[in-house]
Amino acid sequence: MSVMDADQPRAFAPLPRIAEHRVAVADVGEHRLFLVSPPAGTGPGTTVLYLLDGNVAVPALRPEWLAGRPQLAIVGLGYPVEAGFDVERRSRDYTPPPPADWDGGSRNALRRPHGGAGDFLDLLETRLVAGAEALLGVDPARRVLWGHSYGGLFCLFALWRGIGGFEAIHAASPSLWWGDGMMERALADFDPAAGQVRRLDLSMGDSEVSSTGEVLSGPDRLQRLAAGLRRRPGLDCSVSIFAGAGHRQAFDLSLERLVATA
């Protein structure tokens, strides 16, 4: 594909298949789309899963997960880097602006670019979804957004902001500690009727600790968030706690659950 207008996908290229699903990559500005197409192509019943941290999430998909999901299309939302997480840009894109009096906490979280979740959500809604679905040739029956850690935090921000066009959100191991619990406070007044999301799946491992051994967002905290959201009419909220799983293991386990239940 030739270089197009900056708003259009470019550098479309094939990658190895996952099971019978075809995989390709295209760049949109400084973001990279990993496009996973179902073997029979897309049709009226197609569900599209949007995965944050696509550089890691798409390679983590296992053939046996997709083998029984022939009508599932997947878009990994990533960056044009060769390996792993782009820690600088994901910090910028997935975190909401923190309170002015928050110093970043024990993780010194403000040392990286941050606070751009609103801009990234605008980009997702106006350019990335349209570009991905044009390349996939799909008008999906459902869209589902998934994210882990900072990505899970972004999912909760998107829910609160009233993201358009998505029916369900899976927030895995969300960084509830960000901004000294700002998203928990924001969601305390959340009205599901203001948006289109009707299902929220929360998940994490029961053994998640930081590199310094701290437990910053444990299962009890996640359960309290869910309990408050369940009282809101119009939103179906579930919680999965993965026994024995740490932070990185919860990444894979939540992805497996997403593919199985989407």
C-alpha positions, 0 to 999 in steps of 0.5 A: 500500500502506498503512503496515504494521507496522514489520517489513513492507514499505511504500510499494510503488510502480512504477518504469520497466521494465528490458527486460520486467522490472517494477521496484518499490520498497518500504521496510522500516524505514530500508532500501529494496528495489528489486524487479525481477520477471521478465516472466512472473512468478516460478515454481519455477525462479526465481533471486533475485539480492540486490544490495547498494548497490541504489540504484546497482546496479539502475539500472546493470542494462542491458536487454540483460543481462536480456533473455535471463534471463526467470526471473531476479528481482532485489532491490536492497538500498538506502536511502531516499535520492534519489541514489547511495551512502548512504556513512554507512549502507553503512559502518555496515552492510557493515563488520565490527567492526575489531580494537581496535588498528586506526586506520582506515589511510590512508583514515581509515576509522573516521571514519564509522559502522562495524562493523554487518555482524553486525546487517545480516546478521541483518536480511537473513536475518530481515526483508529476504529474507522481505519482498522475496520476499513482495512478489515472490511467489516461493519461489526455487530459488536465492538469490545475494548480490552486493556491491562494495567494502564490499559485497564485504567484507560478502559475505565476512563473510556467507560466514564467518558462515554465511549461511543460504538463499544458494547463491552469493556474488559478492564484487566488489572486496572491501575486503580492507584493512579491519581490516588484512586481518581477513577474510583471516585469518578465512577462513583457518580457514573451514569451508564445511560450516558454511554453505549457500554452495557457490559463491564468485565473486571479481572485481576490475579490474587497475587499481584504485587509491584516490583517493590512488593507493594499491593497497590490495587488488590482484589478487595479494591476491585470488588468494591469498585464492581459493587458500586457499579452493579448498583447502576442500572443499565450496566452488567458488571462481572469480576474474575479473580485469577487464583495464584496469578501475578500481574503478568499472568493476569494479562494472558488469563484475561485475554483468554477469558475475553476471547472465550466470552466475547 
